[in-house]
Amino acid sequence: MQRDWRVGDFAANTCRRCRKLVRTRFELRTVQLARTRLCVRDVLVDVCTECDHMVSIPPQSLPQLREAGLAK
């Protein structure tokens, strides 16, 4: 069963910028879709607590990004 993440939840993930396993926090951020100039506001993402870099996008945020991509 997949867990539904919420803003403020903490997890552990590998940060590509820090190059190590770090504690991460889920936040709402604006995400730019790859190969487009389309930006989607208020997307739940996983953020490194050490460097503030976006680490990952949880599966529950993907429908929001797909919907924004189809509407362009």
SULVENVEN-V617669 format. One record per pair of residues at least 24 apart in sequence whose ideal C-beta (glycine too) atoms are under 10 Angstrom apart, sorted by the first residue. I is the first residue (numbers start at 1). J is the second residue. D is the distance in Angstrom with one decimal. If there is no record, write none. Layout:
BEGIN
i = [I I]
j = [J J]
d = [D D]
END
This chain:
BEGIN
i = [2 2 2 3 3 3 4 4 4 4 5 5 5 5 5 5 5 6 6 7 7 9 9 9 10 10 11 11 11 11 12 13 13 13 13 13 14 14 14 15 15 15 15 15 15 15 15 15 15 15 16 16 16 16 16 16 17 17 17 17 17 17 17 18 18 18 18 18 18 20 20 22 22 22 22 22 22 22 23 23 23 24 24 24 24 24 24 24 25 25 25 26 26 26 27 27 28 29 29 31 31 31 31 31 33 33 33 33 33 34 36 36 36 37 38 38 38 38 38 39 40 40 40 40 40 40 41 43]
j = [58 59 60 58 59 60 44 58 59 60 44 45 46 58 59 60 61 44 60 42 44 44 46 58 46 49 46 55 56 58 46 46 47 48 55 56 48 55 56 46 47 48 49 50 51 52 53 54 55 56 48 51 53 54 55 56 48 50 51 52 53 54 55 48 49 50 51 53 55 48 50 47 48 49 50 51 53 55 48 49 50 48 49 50 53 54 55 56 49 52 55 56 58 61 52 54 61 54 57 57 61 64 65 68 65 66 68 69 72 69 68 69 72 72 65 68 69 71 72 68 64 65 67 68 69 71 68 68]
d = [8.6 6.3 7.7 8.6 9.8 9.0 9.6 8.3 9.4 5.7 6.4 9.6 7.7 5.0 9.3 6.7 8.7 7.9 9.7 9.8 6.7 9.4 9.2 9.6 9.7 8.0 6.4 9.0 9.1 9.1 9.9 5.8 9.5 7.8 4.8 6.1 9.4 7.4 9.2 9.6 9.2 4.1 9.2 6.9 6.5 10.0 6.0 9.5 5.4 9.7 9.0 9.9 7.4 9.7 7.4 9.8 6.8 8.7 5.1 9.2 4.4 9.5 8.7 6.1 9.9 5.5 5.5 7.5 9.3 9.6 8.6 9.9 5.1 6.5 5.3 8.2 9.4 7.8 8.2 5.0 7.9 5.8 6.3 9.3 9.6 9.5 5.4 7.9 5.5 9.6 9.7 9.8 7.3 9.6 9.3 8.8 9.7 6.3 9.5 7.1 8.3 9.2 6.9 8.9 6.7 9.9 7.1 5.9 8.4 9.8 9.7 7.6 7.0 9.4 9.4 6.4 6.9 8.9 5.4 8.7 6.7 5.9 8.8 4.4 8.4 9.9 9.1 8.7]
END
